[in-house]
């Protein structure tokens, strides 16, 4: 697969290099998605200002369930693979759960009831761009209003990321997981 837009190359603008230094592990080059967005400092800044990878109202596991399910539903092997490679162990996903993100259902036996609510949310947003009253009630029984807002924003942001990675035809990162 060939990028439709070539990534920026070094030297990067100081603000962009500082962002790379902050988010990338030492010795690892920035992801192709990041260097592609670095072609335009304004767009790069807007993208990173929308990031929800900080400590918010969700646990790492909850956040990664939403990201992995959303990117899998959007067929973004690039982004799904990066998140599985970096966060699957920390989020305590097993092989059945990793496979279920791509080919499974919220009802798969590998998921807890709490996990299923998040998967159902992603499935509903993907299919309907909405949340029905029954699912909303389940979400509110488990999450604060602020956490529900974060869940909705997270799913929407990673749908946008999926649009970017798919439409730009970004090559898969070497160390990323594969569908």
N, C-alpha and C positions, 0 to 999 in steps of 0.2 A: 504494500500500500504506500502511496506517495502523498506527502502533504500537499494540499491544494494551495496553501500559503506557506512560504518558507519562514522558518523561525528566525528571530533576530540572532545575531552572533556577537561574541565578545569583541570589544569591551562594551558592557552594558552601561546605561546611565547609572550614576551613583545611587539613586533611590531604588532602582530596580535591582541592582547588585546587592544592596542592603537587604531588600526583601528576600532575595534568593538565599543570602547568608543566614537569614533568620529562619526560613522554613525548610531548607534542605539539610539533611544530615551531612556532617563534615566529610569532604572528599567525594560527595555525589554531585554530579552535574544536575542542573535544574531540569525538570520534566519538559518534554516537548510542548505540552500545552502551555506551560508558563513562558517558555521562550517565544512561542508564537504570539502570545498576547503582548509580550515585551516589545513588539514592533511599534506599539503605540502606548506611550507612558500613561495617557489618560485612560484608555481602556484597561490597561494592566491595573492601574490604581482602583478603578471602579470594580473590577473583578475581585481583587483582594479585599476591598472594603466590605464586600458582601459575604465573605467567607464566614462560616459558622463552625470552624474547627476548634474554637477556643472553649474553655470551660463555661458552659451555659447552664441551662435548666435540665439537661439530659445527661445520662451516663454515656460513657464511651460506647458501650454496647448498644444502647438505644439509638444513638446517633448513627453508628455504623450499620445497624439494621436498615434504617431509612435510606442511607446512601447506597448500600449494596442492592437493596431491592429496587429502588428507583432507577439506578443505572442499569441494572439487569433488564428491567422492563423496557427501558429505552434502547436496549441492545448496544450499550456503550461498553464494549469489552475493555477498551482502553481504561476508562475511569474505574470500572468495577475491579479490574485487575490490579490497579495501583492500590486501591483501598484494601482489597483482600491481602495483597502482599505485605502491606505496612501494618494493618490494624487487626487482621483476623485472629492472630494469637492473643493480642492484648484484650480483644473483645470476647475471647473464649468461644469462638465459633469452631464447631467440629466439621469434619468432612461432609457429613450429611446436610448440615445447615448451609455450608458454602455451596453445595450443589443445588439445594432447594431455592436459594436466591434466584438462580437462573432458570431451573426447570421444574420447581416445585410449587406448592400451594401453601397458603397460610395454615391450612389444616394438617399439614405434614406432622407426623408424630415427633419429629426432632425439635419442635418449637414449644416453648412454654406458653401459657395463656397470655402473659404480658407481651411476649414477642409476637404472638398472633395478632394482637390489636394493632401493633405497628405495621405488620405486613398487610393487614386488611386496609389500613389507612393508605399505604402506598398503592395498593391495587385499585382502591376506589378513586384516588386522585388521578392515577394514570388513565383509568377507563372513563371516568365521568367528570374529572376536574371539579369534584365536589365530594362532600361527606354527608351521608344520610343521617337522619336523627338518631337512629339506633347506634351507629358507630360513634357519633359525636358523644352520646351519653356514655358509652364505654370508655372513650378517651378521657372525658372529664372525670370519670370515677377513678381514674388512675393518674392523671396528670393535672398540674395547675394550668390556669389559663395561659400564663406566660410560656409554659412548656409546650402547650398545644400550638401557640403562635410560632414557637421555634420549630416544631415538627413540620408545620405547613411551609414555613420559609425554607427549611432544609430540603424538603422534597422538591419544591419549586426551583431552588438554586441548582440542585443536582440534575434536574431536567434540563436546565439551561446548559450546564456543563456537558451533558450528554449531547445536546444539539451541537455544541462546539466540537467535541471530539469526533462525533460521527460525520458531520458535514465537512470538517476540515480534513477528514481521512487521515488522522494522526496515526503514525505507526505505533504499534504496541511497545511499551517500555520493556527493555530486556529482562528485568527481574520481576515483572508483573505476572500475576496469575492469569490463566486463560479460561474462557468459558468451557 
